[in-house]
């Protein structure tokens, strides 16, 4: 499977906050949902339309790789925090044997991606220090919408595939 992720600054509408300028994958929050089956190869072409990061002083983020492969975010270590709080992430669905169970295959498949955005004056603030988003209110979106309503018909079965990102304690992106 081959996919292209174009990252760039985009003006997006966030209910309750109007239009904001932030980093996106393919122009949306969240980025596109990628689907693969176990054993498949996923080839991503990353088209970087972002300007260079400004020079930074001091330490930088330490790379870490928590268990799970159900969300993605392209990044250069040291810039990940701005990307996470700006919504530049998406979902990867790895399908397998469980998807062939008749009851699961028959259910409506709904990807539920929760993002925590930090928005101030119509944009995500630029990283300037370790506490740069302290006091900046969080805006939580589900599939790019604030306070969505998810509807089910009586007796309907849905398979929810939750994934999400938020900015955790001590400046570490968390899952």
ABEGO torsion letter per residue (X at the ends): XBBBBBBBBBBBBBBGAEBBBBBBBGGBOBBBBBBBBBGBBBBBBBBBABBBBBBBBEBBBBBBBBBEAABBBBBBBGAAAAAAAAGBBBBBBBBBAAAABAAAAABBBBBBBBBBBBBBGGBBBBBABAAAABGBBBBBBBGGBBGBBBBBBBGBBBBBBBBBBBBBBGGBBBX
